[in-house]
Amino acid sequence: MTIPILLDTQLMVLLAVGATSLSIIPKHKNLTEFTVDDFELLLHLLGRDPELILLPNTVSEAANLLRQHRDPERSRIMATLETIVGSNVERYVPSSEVVLRPDFRRLGLTDTAILEACKLPAYQILTADLDLFVAASISGLQAVSFNHQREDYGLI
């Protein structure tokens, strides 16, 4: 059985763009730090038929970042996001709970919502955000640093 994975916003953007077309990755303005090899690593880390846990926060942020591209590719990317959202579980964490966490002022709403969502169930966080990774690790949550994985695979 695989562990459900919660992606941060950056990796959700990479997933949606790469799943649409590898040729868009180097052209998308919000993926300047990522390559096609990074997308392939992301797919490897997710494994076959992953169970993704989505938050309205990360989906909203990803959608806004994904739209910062021109058509017709933008429409194709958004169709891919529709598929990702429609085929995975979305979990809602009330903002009123998120803002009570001590991490909120430092990490912001979305990253703190990720921490809150992963507090009880056995979810794994996969993140390219060092601050989120450190906060998750300190909190005793299951977290994987995508950038550490990139280093291990010789991509950075």
C-alpha positions as CSV (number, residue, x, y, z in Angstrom):
1,M,0.0,0.0,0.0
2,T,1.3,3.4,-0.9
3,I,1.3,6.4,1.4
4,P,-0.9,9.3,0.3
5,I,1.2,12.2,-0.9
6,L,0.6,15.9,-0.5
7,L,2.5,18.0,-3.0
8,D,3.4,21.6,-2.4
9,T,2.3,24.2,-4.9
10,Q,5.6,24.3,-6.9
11,L,5.5,20.5,-7.4
12,M,1.8,20.6,-8.3
13,V,2.7,23.1,-11.0
14,L,5.5,20.9,-12.3
15,L,3.3,17.9,-12.3
16,A,0.5,19.6,-14.3
17,V,2.8,21.2,-16.8
18,G,5.0,18.1,-17.3
19,A,1.9,15.9,-17.6
20,T,0.6,18.2,-20.3
21,S,3.8,18.4,-22.4
22,L,7.5,18.1,-21.5
23,S,8.3,20.8,-24.0
24,I,6.3,23.4,-21.9
25,I,8.5,22.9,-18.8
26,P,11.4,25.1,-19.9
27,K,9.0,27.7,-21.3
28,H,6.7,28.1,-18.2
29,K,7.7,31.2,-16.2
30,N,7.0,29.6,-12.9
31,L,9.2,26.6,-13.6
32,T,12.5,28.3,-14.2
33,E,14.3,26.3,-11.5
34,F,13.0,22.9,-12.9
35,T,13.9,20.8,-15.9
36,V,12.4,17.8,-17.7
37,D,14.7,15.6,-15.7
38,D,13.1,17.1,-12.5
39,F,9.7,16.1,-13.8
40,E,10.8,12.6,-14.5
41,L,12.2,12.4,-10.9
42,L,8.9,13.7,-9.6
43,L,7.1,10.9,-11.4
44,H,9.6,8.4,-10.1
45,L,9.1,9.6,-6.5
46,L,5.3,9.5,-6.9
47,G,5.5,6.0,-8.1
48,R,2.9,4.2,-10.2
49,D,-0.7,5.3,-9.6
50,P,0.0,7.6,-6.7
51,E,-2.6,8.7,-4.2
52,L,-2.4,12.4,-4.1
53,I,-4.0,14.5,-1.4
54,L,-5.0,18.0,-2.5
55,L,-5.8,21.0,-0.5
56,P,-8.0,23.9,-1.9
57,N,-5.1,26.1,-0.9
58,T,-2.5,24.4,-3.1
59,V,-4.9,23.8,-6.0
60,S,-5.8,27.5,-6.0
61,E,-2.2,28.7,-5.9
62,A,-1.2,26.2,-8.6
63,A,-4.1,27.2,-10.8
64,N,-3.1,30.9,-10.5
65,L,0.5,30.1,-11.4
66,L,-0.4,27.7,-14.2
67,R,-2.6,30.4,-15.8
68,Q,0.5,32.6,-16.2
69,H,1.2,31.1,-19.6
70,R,-0.1,31.8,-23.0
71,D,-2.8,29.9,-25.0
72,P,-3.2,27.4,-26.5
73,E,-0.8,25.7,-24.0
74,R,-2.5,27.3,-21.1
75,S,-5.8,25.7,-21.9
76,R,-4.1,22.3,-22.2
77,I,-2.3,22.8,-18.9
78,M,-5.6,23.8,-17.2
79,A,-7.3,20.7,-18.7
80,T,-4.5,18.6,-17.1
81,L,-5.1,20.3,-13.8
82,E,-8.8,19.5,-14.1
83,T,-7.9,15.8,-14.5
84,I,-5.5,15.8,-11.5
85,V,-8.1,17.5,-9.3
86,G,-10.9,15.2,-10.5
87,S,-9.0,12.0,-10.0
88,N,-7.6,12.7,-6.5
89,V,-8.9,13.3,-3.0
90,E,-9.3,16.9,-1.8
91,R,-9.1,17.7,1.9
92,Y,-10.3,20.9,3.4
93,V,-8.5,22.4,6.4
94,P,-10.3,25.5,7.8
95,S,-8.2,28.6,7.7
96,S,-9.4,29.4,11.2
97,E,-7.5,26.3,12.4
98,V,-4.5,27.0,10.2
99,V,-3.9,30.5,11.6
100,L,-3.7,29.1,15.1
101,R,-0.6,27.1,14.3
102,P,2.7,28.8,15.4
103,D,4.1,28.3,11.9
104,F,1.5,30.4,10.3
105,R,3.2,33.8,10.6
106,R,6.4,32.4,9.1
107,L,5.2,30.0,6.5
108,G,1.9,31.6,5.4
109,L,-1.5,30.0,4.9
110,T,-0.9,27.4,2.3
111,D,2.3,25.8,3.7
112,T,0.8,25.8,7.2
113,A,-2.4,24.2,5.9
114,I,-0.2,21.4,4.5
115,L,1.3,20.9,8.0
116,E,-2.2,20.9,9.5
117,A,-3.5,18.4,7.0
118,C,-0.7,16.0,7.6
119,K,-1.0,16.2,11.4
120,L,-3.2,13.2,12.0
121,P,-3.4,10.8,9.0
122,A,-0.3,9.1,7.6
123,Y,0.3,11.4,4.7
124,Q,3.7,12.2,3.3
125,I,4.6,15.8,2.2
126,L,6.7,16.1,-0.9
127,T,8.0,19.6,-1.2
128,A,10.6,21.8,-3.0
129,D,10.3,24.4,-0.2
130,L,13.1,24.1,2.4
131,D,11.2,26.0,5.1
132,L,8.2,23.7,4.7
133,F,10.4,20.7,4.8
134,V,12.2,21.8,7.9
135,A,8.9,22.7,9.7
136,A,7.4,19.3,8.8
137,S,10.5,17.5,10.0
138,I,10.5,19.4,13.3
139,S,6.9,18.6,13.7
140,G,7.6,14.9,13.3
141,L,5.7,14.6,10.0
142,Q,6.7,12.5,7.1
143,A,8.3,14.8,4.6
144,V,10.6,14.4,1.6
145,S,12.7,17.3,0.3
146,F,12.5,17.3,-3.5
147,N,15.7,19.3,-3.7
148,H,17.5,16.7,-1.6
149,Q,16.3,14.1,-4.0
150,R,17.5,16.2,-6.9
151,E,20.9,16.3,-5.3
152,D,20.9,12.6,-4.7
153,Y,20.1,12.0,-8.4
154,G,22.7,14.5,-9.6
155,L,20.2,16.9,-11.0
156,I,21.5,19.9,-9.0
